[in-house]
């Protein structure tokens, strides 16, 4: 059953400055992935709604098994807060340029508002 919680306002994505990211996919109906933004240094912001949970992952070089960061929550208000945190984290990652082609040498940053 689809509820009001399952829909974002039409202007929801206008609240965020994706700066030098390139939006690859955006949808305002929470069916699967809602947003993917490609950033420099092989970083990807993936945000979606999965089985009643809002999720955000920062991925480097298509490594979905070991994300740079993973944020989850249940409410749209928390989702908005976590989106701002994720975008700021991506800015820090680009600035630090800490990734190596040798593979995932980092621990995933995790924030949960469940």
C-alpha positions in Angstrom: 0.0 0.0 0.0 1.3 3.4 -1.0 1.0 6.1 1.7 1.7 9.8 1.8 5.1 8.9 3.4 5.9 7.3 0.0 5.9 10.6 -1.9 8.3 13.5 -1.7 7.2 17.0 -2.5 7.8 18.0 -6.1 10.4 20.6 -5.0 12.2 18.3 -2.6 15.4 18.0 -4.6 15.5 21.8 -5.0 16.6 22.0 -1.3 20.0 20.7 -2.1 23.1 22.1 -3.9 24.7 19.2 -5.7 27.5 21.6 -6.7 29.8 19.9 -9.2 27.8 16.7 -9.3 26.0 15.5 -12.4 22.4 14.2 -11.8 22.1 10.8 -13.5 18.6 9.8 -12.3 15.9 11.6 -10.3 12.4 10.5 -9.4 10.0 12.0 -7.0 8.0 8.8 -6.5 9.6 6.5 -4.0 9.6 3.2 -5.9 13.3 2.3 -6.1 16.2 4.6 -6.4 15.1 8.2 -6.3 18.4 9.9 -7.0 21.9 9.2 -8.3 24.5 12.0 -8.6 27.9 11.4 -10.1 30.8 13.4 -8.6 34.4 13.8 -9.5 36.9 11.2 -8.2 34.6 8.3 -9.0 32.1 9.2 -6.2 28.4 8.5 -6.5 25.6 9.6 -4.3 22.7 7.1 -4.3 19.5 7.9 -2.4 16.4 5.9 -2.3 13.4 4.5 -0.4 13.6 0.7 0.3 10.9 -1.2 2.2 9.9 1.7 4.5 13.4 3.0 5.0 15.1 6.0 3.4 18.7 5.2 2.5 21.7 7.1 1.2 25.0 5.7 0.2 28.2 7.3 -1.0 29.9 4.9 -3.4 33.4 5.1 -4.7 34.4 3.4 -8.0 31.3 1.3 -8.2 32.2 -0.5 -5.0 28.7 -1.2 -3.6 30.0 -3.8 -1.1 32.0 -1.3 0.9 30.3 2.1 0.6 32.2 5.2 1.8 29.1 6.2 3.8 25.7 4.7 4.5 22.8 6.7 6.1 19.4 5.3 6.9 16.2 6.8 8.5 12.4 6.4 8.5 11.1 10.0 8.1 11.4 12.5 5.4 12.6 15.2 7.9 15.5 12.9 8.8 16.1 12.1 5.2 16.5 15.8 4.4 19.0 16.2 7.2 21.0 13.1 6.1 21.0 14.3 2.5 22.8 17.5 3.7 25.2 15.5 5.7 25.9 13.2 2.7 26.5 16.1 0.3 28.9 17.7 2.8 30.7 14.4 3.2 31.2 14.1 -0.6 32.7 17.6 -0.6 35.2 16.5 2.1 36.0 13.3 0.2 36.7 15.3 -3.0 38.8 17.8 -1.1 40.8 15.0 0.6 41.1 12.8 -2.5 41.9 9.9 -0.1 40.9 7.0 -2.4 43.3 4.6 -4.0 42.9 2.1 -6.9 44.1 -0.6 -4.5 40.6 -1.1 -3.2 38.5 -0.3 -0.1 41.0 0.8 2.5 38.4 2.6 4.6 35.7 1.9 7.1 32.2 2.8 6.1 30.7 5.9 7.8 27.3 4.9 9.2 24.5 7.0 10.6 21.1 5.5 11.5 18.0 7.4 12.7 15.9 4.2 13.1 
